[in-house]
């Protein structure tokens, strides 16, 4: 049911054990033709029983607690995963490996991922820190704050989150606060609709020409799937973050790389 879990299952060679997927799981491709069994908080119990599912991998959520209790009353083990933070990804990977008796593979994958992330951090060491605004919603403005995996990716790649002192991992912020903090890089993932603005362009931020990010052409509109769903792709996502914040170190990113298959007219 959790997109991050689907990637872990593929990495652990366990795709063949999957009998159904949640409505919001769109990759890997090997899962595309499996039955859909509802949302993480409203799973279709009858279908899960018909599929003889005995393990339900999902996103940790208080809202789904009642639904998960009902599944467990019918003998389906529920494993809620919290991948919203850097360390949460590794904890979740360990949990999935243990649930599938693939502890060794999960531990080796975790070591590889940590090594890749450490290499990225070394590349960014000594770079001048840039003030980064990561937008997850507009009208009103919601941003990534401390404790989120986004905040940790920004820090690893030589940036400073302009919302670093916020009280929660994701929060609403006023436009005035954004303008006062003068972000040097704006990463806007707020629009996931077909035909949404994509690429390196000011978009709606163009009206605030005094912002360093707008003035220096460092506003990026990207599909949220590229940075907002952590999992085994965390090193890949972190390197992309580095290319947005410090292209002089990690390399320039093209507009095409900021698309998802759905943006390009395909399926995710």
Number of C-alpha atoms within 10 A of each C-alpha: 23 23 22 26 24 25 18 22 22 17 15 19 11 14 16 10 11 17 16 21 28 23 16 13 19 15 16 14 10 12 19 15 9 12 16 20 20 18 17 24 19 14 21 16 18 10 15 22 14 8 14 12 17 16 18 22 23 24 21 17 13 9 11 17 12 11 15 24 13 13 20 14 9 11 12 19 17 17 17 22 21 18 23 20 20 18 13 17 24 23 16 21 27 19 18 22 20 15 14 14 11 16 17 13 17 24 16 11 19 18 13 13 18 15 13 17 20 13 15 21 19 13 16 19 13 9 13 11 18 19 21 27 28 23 22 19 17 15 9 10 15 17 27 26 25 20 17 18 25 27 25 19 27 23 21 23 29 25 25 23 26 26 24 17 9 17 11 15 18 20 16 18 17 11 12 8 11 16 12 10 14 18 22 23 27 27 23 25 23 21 18 16 10 10 11 14 22 22 20 19 16 22 15 8 14 15 10 13 12 12 22 17 24 23 14 13 16 21 25 25 24 26 25 19 16 20 21 17 18 25 23 22 17 24 21 17 20 26 21 23 25 28 18 24 27 21 13 11 13 18 14 14 17 11 14 12 13 20 20 19 10 14 20 12 10 8 12 15
